[in-house]
Amino acid sequence: MPDKDIRIKEIAINILWKLRSKGKWGGSYISIDSLTCLFPSHERKNAKLAVQFLINNSYLIPYKQRAKRGDAEVVSLNPSKKEHIEQIIELYKVNGEVLF
């Protein structure tokens, strides 16, 4: 189980990096489905777990958005954690260190 936890945290860092590169801070958001589709099909379950981990730890802000076919869950990066998010991404990129 520890290997799975580490993998989920690595995916969480990848999600933070993807959202940062797309500029998804505060009011600019992306649907959880669109976000998880950026990962290979065998990793999508872990990607959803990583999104939930990030929401639970306040790195992502969840919203509900009215869509034509019902409500969609969308998320954005928490601007109040910007400095910490940047640090997490850089440490992982440089050292491969998971800082959660």
Biotite code that builds the C-alpha atoms (Angstrom):
import biotite.structure as struc

atoms = struc.array([
    struc.Atom([0.000, 0.000, 0.000], chain_id="A", res_id=1, res_name="MET", atom_name="CA", element="C"),
    struc.Atom([2.839, 2.506, 0.630], chain_id="A", res_id=2, res_name="PRO", atom_name="CA", element="C"),
    struc.Atom([3.834, 2.221, -3.063], chain_id="A", res_id=3, res_name="ASP", atom_name="CA", element="C"),
    struc.Atom([0.290, 3.143, -4.083], chain_id="A", res_id=4, res_name="LYS", atom_name="CA", element="C"),
    struc.Atom([0.316, 6.131, -1.712], chain_id="A", res_id=5, res_name="ASP", atom_name="CA", element="C"),
    struc.Atom([3.585, 7.331, -3.206], chain_id="A", res_id=6, res_name="ILE", atom_name="CA", element="C"),
    struc.Atom([2.218, 6.876, -6.743], chain_id="A", res_id=7, res_name="ARG", atom_name="CA", element="C"),
    struc.Atom([-0.901, 8.890, -5.868], chain_id="A", res_id=8, res_name="ILE", atom_name="CA", element="C"),
    struc.Atom([1.294, 11.675, -4.454], chain_id="A", res_id=9, res_name="LYS", atom_name="CA", element="C"),
    struc.Atom([3.448, 11.642, -7.605], chain_id="A", res_id=10, res_name="GLU", atom_name="CA", element="C"),
    struc.Atom([0.305, 11.952, -9.714], chain_id="A", res_id=11, res_name="ILE", atom_name="CA", element="C"),
    struc.Atom([-0.868, 14.766, -7.388], chain_id="A", res_id=12, res_name="ALA", atom_name="CA", element="C"),
    struc.Atom([2.365, 16.655, -8.118], chain_id="A", res_id=13, res_name="ILE", atom_name="CA", element="C"),
    struc.Atom([1.844, 16.065, -11.824], chain_id="A", res_id=14, res_name="ASN", atom_name="CA", element="C"),
    struc.Atom([-1.684, 17.496, -11.503], chain_id="A", res_id=15, res_name="ILE", atom_name="CA", element="C"),
    struc.Atom([-0.328, 20.577, -9.721], chain_id="A", res_id=16, res_name="LEU", atom_name="CA", element="C"),
    struc.Atom([2.246, 21.027, -12.485], chain_id="A", res_id=17, res_name="TRP", atom_name="CA", element="C"),
    struc.Atom([-0.356, 20.633, -15.263], chain_id="A", res_id=18, res_name="LYS", atom_name="CA", element="C"),
    struc.Atom([-2.732, 23.115, -13.638], chain_id="A", res_id=19, res_name="LEU", atom_name="CA", element="C"),
    struc.Atom([0.075, 25.611, -12.992], chain_id="A", res_id=20, res_name="ARG", atom_name="CA", element="C"),
    struc.Atom([1.234, 25.402, -16.605], chain_id="A", res_id=21, res_name="SER", atom_name="CA", element="C"),
    struc.Atom([-2.360, 26.034, -17.765], chain_id="A", res_id=22, res_name="LYS", atom_name="CA", element="C"),
    struc.Atom([-2.738, 28.991, -15.371], chain_id="A", res_id=23, res_name="GLY", atom_name="CA", element="C"),
    struc.Atom([-5.649, 27.432, -13.452], chain_id="A", res_id=24, res_name="LYS", atom_name="CA", element="C"),
    struc.Atom([-5.475, 29.611, -10.312], chain_id="A", res_id=25, res_name="TRP", atom_name="CA", element="C"),
    struc.Atom([-8.544, 30.804, -8.380], chain_id="A", res_id=26, res_name="GLY", atom_name="CA", element="C"),
    struc.Atom([-11.363, 31.688, -10.798], chain_id="A", res_id=27, res_name="GLY", atom_name="CA", element="C"),
    struc.Atom([-9.829, 29.857, -13.772], chain_id="A", res_id=28, res_name="SER", atom_name="CA", element="C"),
    struc.Atom([-10.782, 26.205, -13.442], chain_id="A", res_id=29, res_name="TYR", atom_name="CA", element="C"),
    struc.Atom([-10.958, 22.852, -15.217], chain_id="A", res_id=30, res_name="ILE", atom_name="CA", element="C"),
    struc.Atom([-13.382, 19.962, -14.842], chain_id="A", res_id=31, res_name="SER", atom_name="CA", element="C"),
    struc.Atom([-12.189, 16.959, -12.891], chain_id="A", res_id=32, res_name="ILE", atom_name="CA", element="C"),
    struc.Atom([-13.137, 14.709, -15.818], chain_id="A", res_id=33, res_name="ASP", atom_name="CA", element="C"),
    struc.Atom([-11.050, 16.777, -18.254], chain_id="A", res_id=34, res_name="SER", atom_name="CA", element="C"),
    struc.Atom([-8.155, 16.758, -15.814], chain_id="A", res_id=35, res_name="LEU", atom_name="CA", element="C"),
    struc.Atom([-8.177, 12.996, -15.260], chain_id="A", res_id=36, res_name="THR", atom_name="CA", element="C"),
    struc.Atom([-8.444, 12.379, -19.018], chain_id="A", res_id=37, res_name="CYS", atom_name="CA", element="C"),
    struc.Atom([-4.951, 13.863, -19.344], chain_id="A", res_id=38, res_name="LEU", atom_name="CA", element="C"),
    struc.Atom([-3.649, 10.622, -17.801], chain_id="A", res_id=39, res_name="PHE", atom_name="CA", element="C"),
    struc.Atom([-3.443, 7.146, -19.373], chain_id="A", res_id=40, res_name="PRO", atom_name="CA", element="C"),
    struc.Atom([-6.537, 5.008, -18.818], chain_id="A", res_id=41, res_name="SER", atom_name="CA", element="C"),
    struc.Atom([-4.739, 2.713, -16.350], chain_id="A", res_id=42, res_name="HIS", atom_name="CA", element="C"),
    struc.Atom([-3.876, 5.752, -14.151], chain_id="A", res_id=43, res_name="GLU", atom_name="CA", element="C"),
    struc.Atom([-7.266, 7.538, -14.137], chain_id="A", res_id=44, res_name="ARG", atom_name="CA", element="C"),
    struc.Atom([-8.477, 5.904, -10.924], chain_id="A", res_id=45, res_name="LYS", atom_name="CA", element="C"),
    struc.Atom([-5.284, 7.016, -9.171], chain_id="A", res_id=46, res_name="ASN", atom_name="CA", element="C"),
    struc.Atom([-5.661, 10.471, -10.748], chain_id="A", res_id=47, res_name="ALA", atom_name="CA", element="C"),
    struc.Atom([-9.133, 10.806, -9.217], chain_id="A", res_id=48, res_name="LYS", atom_name="CA", element="C"),
    struc.Atom([-7.726, 9.742, -5.847], chain_id="A", res_id=49, res_name="LEU", atom_name="CA", element="C"),
    struc.Atom([-4.937, 12.306, -6.260], chain_id="A", res_id=50, res_name="ALA", atom_name="CA", element="C"),
    struc.Atom([-7.490, 15.056, -7.025], chain_id="A", res_id=51, res_name="VAL", atom_name="CA", element="C"),
    struc.Atom([-9.388, 14.123, -3.861], chain_id="A", res_id=52, res_name="GLN", atom_name="CA", element="C"),
    struc.Atom([-6.124, 14.160, -1.877], chain_id="A", res_id=53, res_name="PHE", atom_name="CA", element="C"),
    struc.Atom([-5.359, 17.666, -3.192], chain_id="A", res_id=54, res_name="LEU", atom_name="CA", element="C"),
    struc.Atom([-8.871, 18.911, -2.374], chain_id="A", res_id=55, res_name="ILE", atom_name="CA", element="C"),
    struc.Atom([-8.702, 17.447, 1.149], chain_id="A", res_id=56, res_name="ASN", atom_name="CA", element="C"),
    struc.Atom([-5.371, 19.213, 1.726], chain_id="A", res_id=57, res_name="ASN", atom_name="CA", element="C"),
    struc.Atom([-6.623, 22.550, 0.301], chain_id="A", res_id=58, res_name="SER", atom_name="CA", element="C"),
    struc.Atom([-4.269, 22.624, -2.688], chain_id="A", res_id=59, res_name="TYR", atom_name="CA", element="C"),
    struc.Atom([-7.279, 22.553, -5.015], chain_id="A", res_id=60, res_name="LEU", atom_name="CA", element="C"),
    struc.Atom([-10.495, 24.518, -4.651], chain_id="A", res_id=61, res_name="ILE", atom_name="CA", element="C"),
    struc.Atom([-13.586, 22.568, -5.752], chain_id="A", res_id=62, res_name="PRO", atom_name="CA", element="C"),
    struc.Atom([-16.537, 24.277, -7.459], chain_id="A", res_id=63, res_name="TYR", atom_name="CA", element="C"),
    struc.Atom([-19.814, 23.172, -8.996], chain_id="A", res_id=64, res_name="LYS", atom_name="CA", element="C"),
    struc.Atom([-20.460, 24.453, -12.495], chain_id="A", res_id=65, res_name="GLN", atom_name="CA", element="C"),
    struc.Atom([-23.756, 24.371, -14.324], chain_id="A", res_id=66, res_name="ARG", atom_name="CA", element="C"),
    struc.Atom([-23.279, 22.513, -17.581], chain_id="A", res_id=67, res_name="ALA", atom_name="CA", element="C"),
    struc.Atom([-25.718, 21.815, -20.401], chain_id="A", res_id=68, res_name="LYS", atom_name="CA", element="C"),
    struc.Atom([-25.908, 18.172, -19.378], chain_id="A", res_id=69, res_name="ARG", atom_name="CA", element="C"),
    struc.Atom([-25.996, 18.658, -15.614], chain_id="A", res_id=70, res_name="GLY", atom_name="CA", element="C"),
    struc.Atom([-23.618, 19.850, -12.943], chain_id="A", res_id=71, res_name="ASP", atom_name="CA", element="C"),
    struc.Atom([-19.895, 19.380, -13.455], chain_id="A", res_id=72, res_name="ALA", atom_name="CA", element="C"),
    struc.Atom([-17.296, 19.364, -10.706], chain_id="A", res_id=73, res_name="GLU", atom_name="CA", element="C"),
    struc.Atom([-14.453, 21.731, -11.488], chain_id="A", res_id=74, res_name="VAL", atom_name="CA", element="C"),
    struc.Atom([-11.276, 22.622, -9.599], chain_id="A", res_id=75, res_name="VAL", atom_name="CA", element="C"),
    struc.Atom([-8.593, 25.292, -9.573], chain_id="A", res_id=76, res_name="SER", atom_name="CA", element="C"),
    struc.Atom([-5.325, 25.792, -7.743], chain_id="A", res_id=77, res_name="LEU", atom_name="CA", element="C"),
    struc.Atom([-5.615, 27.531, -4.389], chain_id="A", res_id=78, res_name="ASN", atom_name="CA", element="C"),
    struc.Atom([-3.904, 30.935, -4.799], chain_id="A", res_id=79, res_name="PRO", atom_name="CA", element="C"),
    struc.Atom([-3.245, 31.180, -1.057], chain_id="A", res_id=80, res_name="SER", atom_name="CA", element="C"),
    struc.Atom([-1.010, 28.070, -1.348], chain_id="A", res_id=81, res_name="LYS", atom_name="CA", element="C"),
    struc.Atom([0.824, 29.279, -4.453], chain_id="A", res_id=82, res_name="LYS", atom_name="CA", element="C"),
    struc.Atom([4.249, 29.506, -2.810], chain_id="A", res_id=83, res_name="GLU", atom_name="CA", element="C"),
    struc.Atom([3.965, 26.021, -1.298], chain_id="A", res_id=84, res_name="HIS", atom_name="CA", element="C"),
    struc.Atom([2.658, 24.539, -4.569], chain_id="A", res_id=85, res_name="ILE", atom_name="CA", element="C"),
    struc.Atom([5.613, 26.058, -6.449], chain_id="A", res_id=86, res_name="GLU", atom_name="CA", element="C"),
    struc.Atom([7.996, 24.599, -3.848], chain_id="A", res_id=87, res_name="GLN", atom_name="CA", element="C"),
    struc.Atom([6.435, 21.122, -4.127], chain_id="A", res_id=88, res_name="ILE", atom_name="CA", element="C"),
    struc.Atom([6.746, 21.150, -7.923], chain_id="A", res_id=89, res_name="ILE", atom_name="CA", element="C"),
    struc.Atom([10.346, 22.428, -7.943], chain_id="A", res_id=90, res_name="GLU", atom_name="CA", element="C"),
    struc.Atom([11.577, 19.966, -5.290], chain_id="A", res_id=91, res_name="LEU", atom_name="CA", element="C"),
    struc.Atom([10.052, 17.076, -7.197], chain_id="A", res_id=92, res_name="TYR", atom_name="CA", element="C"),
    struc.Atom([11.459, 18.311, -10.505], chain_id="A", res_id=93, res_name="LYS", atom_name="CA", element="C"),
    struc.Atom([14.993, 18.796, -9.133], chain_id="A", res_id=94, res_name="VAL", atom_name="CA", element="C"),
    struc.Atom([15.348, 15.992, -6.561], chain_id="A", res_id=95, res_name="ASN", atom_name="CA", element="C"),
    struc.Atom([12.436, 13.651, -7.234], chain_id="A", res_id=96, res_name="GLY", atom_name="CA", element="C"),
    struc.Atom([11.399, 14.437, -3.648], chain_id="A", res_id=97, res_name="GLU", atom_name="CA", element="C"),
    struc.Atom([7.708, 14.127, -2.744], chain_id="A", res_id=98, res_name="VAL", atom_name="CA", element="C"),
    struc.Atom([6.899, 16.943, -0.321], chain_id="A", res_id=99, res_name="LEU", atom_name="CA", element="C"),
    struc.Atom([3.430, 16.250, 1.082], chain_id="A", res_id=100, res_name="PHE", atom_name="CA", element="C"),
])
